[in-house]
């Protein structure tokens, strides 16, 4: 996740990237953030290529593809896994707050833009897109 934010070309400034993810997530706080979410991981024998998470109420909370695997269609199988899980949870849609970098990928997978918004993190303002996909 940290590398997906910091090691790839981005519409966000270095200061915005540091505010978004000042360090790699770890420890109890990270474990607690993930504990109530369904996690889908795409990996080969050696490396995780990406992951997405789904909250019980249908929020696609985290969605990251490792830099080496970006723009190679890795989000599609992850979204298939998450969509199947969402249907099992009797959800009719999935919503995400996509970064400007991720917005085109989500649009290709059938997410529609609800609106753009700006959030503040550690004194920096970051633009993002609220997007929804009907299942």
C-alpha positions as CSV (number, residue, x, y, z in Angstrom):
1,X,0.0,0.0,0.0
2,X,2.7,2.4,1.0
3,X,4.6,1.8,-2.3
4,X,1.5,2.1,-4.3
5,X,1.1,5.6,-3.0
6,X,4.8,6.7,-3.0
7,X,6.6,4.7,-5.7
8,X,4.4,5.4,-8.7
9,X,3.6,8.5,-10.8
10,X,0.8,10.5,-9.1
11,X,-1.4,13.5,-9.5
12,X,-0.6,14.2,-5.8
13,X,2.3,16.2,-4.6
14,X,5.0,14.6,-2.4
15,X,3.6,16.5,0.6
16,X,0.1,15.1,-0.1
17,X,1.5,11.6,-0.5
18,X,3.3,11.9,2.8
19,X,0.1,13.1,4.5
20,X,-1.9,10.2,2.9
21,X,0.5,7.5,4.0
22,X,3.3,8.9,6.2
23,X,4.7,5.3,6.8
24,X,3.8,1.8,5.9
25,X,0.7,0.6,7.9
26,X,1.5,-1.9,10.7
27,X,0.8,-2.9,14.2
28,X,-2.4,-3.0,16.2
29,X,-4.0,0.0,14.6
30,X,-3.7,-1.5,11.1
31,X,-4.9,-4.9,12.4
32,X,-7.9,-3.3,14.0
33,X,-8.7,-1.3,10.8
34,X,-8.8,-4.5,8.9
35,X,-10.4,-6.8,11.5
36,X,-14.1,-6.2,10.5
37,X,-13.4,-6.2,6.8
38,X,-13.4,-8.9,4.2
39,X,-10.0,-8.9,2.5
40,X,-9.3,-10.2,-1.1
41,X,-5.7,-10.7,-2.1
42,X,-4.2,-11.4,-5.5
43,X,-0.8,-13.1,-5.3
44,X,1.6,-15.3,-7.2
45,X,4.0,-17.8,-5.5
46,X,6.3,-15.0,-4.4
47,X,4.5,-11.7,-3.9
48,X,1.2,-10.1,-3.2
49,X,0.2,-8.2,-6.3
50,X,-2.7,-6.3,-4.7
51,X,-5.6,-6.3,-2.3
52,X,-9.0,-4.8,-1.7
53,X,-11.2,-4.7,1.4
54,X,-14.9,-4.6,1.9
55,X,-16.7,-3.4,5.0
56,X,-20.0,-5.0,6.1
57,X,-22.0,-2.0,4.8
58,X,-20.5,-2.2,1.3
59,X,-17.6,0.3,1.4
60,X,-14.5,-0.7,-0.7
61,X,-12.2,0.8,1.9
62,X,-8.7,-0.2,0.7
63,X,-7.8,-1.0,-2.9
64,X,-4.1,-1.1,-3.8
65,X,-2.1,-2.7,-6.5
66,X,1.7,-3.1,-6.1
67,X,3.6,-0.7,-8.4
68,X,5.1,-3.6,-10.5
69,X,1.6,-4.9,-11.2
70,X,-0.3,-1.6,-11.9
71,X,-2.1,-1.1,-15.2
72,X,-2.1,-4.8,-15.9
73,X,-5.7,-5.7,-15.1
74,X,-5.0,-6.8,-11.5
75,X,-8.0,-4.9,-10.1
76,X,-10.5,-6.8,-12.2
77,X,-10.1,-10.2,-10.4
78,X,-9.9,-8.5,-7.1
79,X,-13.2,-6.8,-7.8
80,X,-14.7,-10.1,-8.9
81,X,-13.8,-11.6,-5.5
82,X,-15.2,-8.6,-3.6
83,X,-18.4,-8.4,-5.7
84,X,-19.1,-12.1,-5.0
85,X,-18.6,-11.4,-1.3
86,X,-20.8,-8.3,-1.4
87,X,-23.6,-10.4,-3.0
88,X,-23.2,-13.0,-0.2
89,X,-23.7,-10.1,2.2
90,X,-26.9,-9.2,0.3
91,X,-25.5,-5.9,-0.8
92,X,-26.9,-4.3,-4.0
93,X,-23.9,-1.9,-4.6
94,X,-20.3,-1.2,-3.6
95,X,-19.0,2.3,-2.9
96,X,-15.4,3.6,-2.8
97,X,-13.6,6.8,-2.4
98,X,-11.1,6.5,-5.2
99,X,-7.9,8.5,-5.5
100,X,-7.5,10.5,-8.7
101,X,-5.0,7.9,-9.8
102,X,-7.5,5.0,-9.3
103,X,-10.6,6.7,-10.7
104,X,-10.1,5.6,-14.3
105,X,-9.5,2.0,-13.3
106,X,-12.7,1.9,-11.2
107,X,-14.6,3.5,-14.1
108,X,-13.5,0.7,-16.4
109,X,-14.9,-1.8,-13.9
110,X,-18.4,-0.2,-14.0
111,X,-18.1,2.3,-11.1
112,X,-19.9,5.6,-11.7
113,X,-18.8,8.9,-10.3
114,X,-21.1,10.3,-7.7
115,X,-19.0,13.4,-7.0
116,X,-15.5,14.7,-6.3
117,X,-14.6,15.9,-2.9
118,X,-11.6,17.1,-0.9
119,X,-10.5,15.7,2.4
120,X,-7.9,16.9,4.8
121,X,-5.1,14.7,6.1
122,X,-2.3,16.0,8.3
123,X,-2.8,19.5,7.0
124,X,-2.9,18.6,3.3
125,X,-6.0,18.6,1.1
126,X,-6.5,15.6,-1.1
127,X,-9.0,15.3,-3.9
128,X,-10.8,12.0,-4.4
129,X,-13.9,10.6,-6.2
130,X,-16.9,9.0,-4.5
131,X,-17.8,6.2,-6.9
132,X,-20.5,3.4,-6.8
133,X,-20.9,0.1,-8.6
134,X,-24.3,-1.5,-8.8
135,X,-24.0,-5.3,-8.4
